[in-house]
Amino acid sequence: PVVIGPGVGPVKLGPISYANGWAEEEGYQRPVELATVRLRNMVEVLGRWSTYVANPTKLAQRGGTFLFDADGAALYEYRHRGVLTYSSTMSRPLTFLAPHIGHKALNPL
């Protein structure tokens, strides 16, 4: 039998048992959790595309993250340097939001 728990570990698979090194780390996102957050973001953007992109001919930056205040002033700006990067801290990609939304930025799930 496979026994996992509580939470993310320890794991026991027959005679093999192990504990995930990141199990106690606060704010860590496993790959599936991070993929879920990315999917939620994609659904949000595509569902409100006309709100986010009022004029698609003006969409020049294809990768990156921009956060604006109500007056349109940039609060945060990151322009991608490679594939699938949208934060200067990709190991904790949403930490740039911490000054704006607090601790929830460390683990949005």
Secondary structure, DSSP 4 states (H G I P E B T S, - for coil): -EEE-STT--EEETTEEE--TTTT-TT---HHHHHHHHHHHHHHHHHTHHHH-S-GGG----SEEEEE-TTS-EEEEEE-SSTT--SS-TTSTTGGGHHHHGGGGG---
